[in-house]
């Protein structure tokens, strides 16, 4: 079964930390560019961080220095370590899997996990 399943969201106080996980199945995980996106109420979905098959990373300016994306190809897992969380980080976070451009495959999305930063 082809799917992405996120976990690790929750309620955290400002300045706190969370680690999101995304478990992939049914894809050649190591070949995909993986990413985390988020969508806050009333806003468009935005890229938070991405990591290529070669482990090159890029981050939204708003999370640089606070968030770290990583991947475990042996276990088909994607992570997002979020530190120094701010109320404006509150959103539903989605895992994304983007196949190589030469493949006839659609990108995949997880169902999302809620992150709420509030005191």
N, C-alpha and C positions, 0 to 999 in steps of 0.2 A: 504494500500500500504506500503510495506516494503522499507524504505529508510532512509538515513541520509542526512541532508542538512546543510552545513556549511555556516556561515556568519561572517562578522566582519573584513575581511582582508582589506588591503589597503596600502597606502604609508605613511611612518612615518620617521621622522628624527632619526638619532642615539641618543640613550638616551631616546627616547620616549616610549610610551606604546600603546598596543592594547589589546582588549579582543575578542577572537574568541568564537563563539557559534556553537553548533551542535544540531539540532533538530531531534530527532528520532521518527519514527512512524512504526507501524506494528510489534513491538517486545516487549517482556517483559523487558523493559529497565533496571529495577532495578536488574535483574539477570545477566546482561552482564558486563564483563570487558570492559571498554571504554578506548580508547586511542587516542592520537594525534600523527601523523607522519608528516614528512616533506620530501620534495624532492627538492633539488636545481638542477639547470641545470648541466647536466653532472655527477651527483652523484646519488648514490643509495638512495632509500627511507629509512629513519631512524626513529626509535622511539624517540619521544620527551618526552612524559609523558603518564602514564597510571594510571587508578584508578579502583580498583576492586569493586565488589558488596558490599564488606565490608568496602569500602572507604580507603583501603590501597593504597598508591601511590608510584610510582617510577619515576625517572627523568633521562634523559640523563645528563652526567656530565657537558656538555656544557651549560645547562640551569638551573642547580641547583642554587637556591637562587634568580633567576630572574623570572622564570615562575611558575605559580600555576595552577594545574588542579583541577576542582571541578565538582560536578554533582548535579542536582536537579531531584530527582527521581519522585517527585510529578508531574513534568511537562515534563519529558522525555528530559531533556536538559543537555548537557555537555558543559563545559567552559574551556578556557585556557586564563588565565590572563598573559600577557607578558609585563614585565617591563624591563627597561634598555636595550632596543633593540640595537643590533649591526648589522652592514652590513652583517655579516656572518649568521644572522638569516633569510636572504632573501631566500624564498622558497615558494613552494605551500604546504599548510598545509591541511592534510587529517584527517578526523574523522574516527575512526575504532570501530566496535562493535564486540566483541569476545564472543560467547555464552559459557555457561558451557560445560566442556569437555564431560559430559555424554549426552548432547543433540545432536541429529542428525540435526544440523543447520550449515550452512556456516557462516563464518564471513562476515561482511558487511563493505563497504567503501563508504564514501561520494564522491562528485565530486571534492572537493578541493577548497580552497580559497587562492588567492595570497597575500603574505605578502612581501612587499618591504621596506627595511630599507636603506635610502639614503638621503644625504643632497643635 
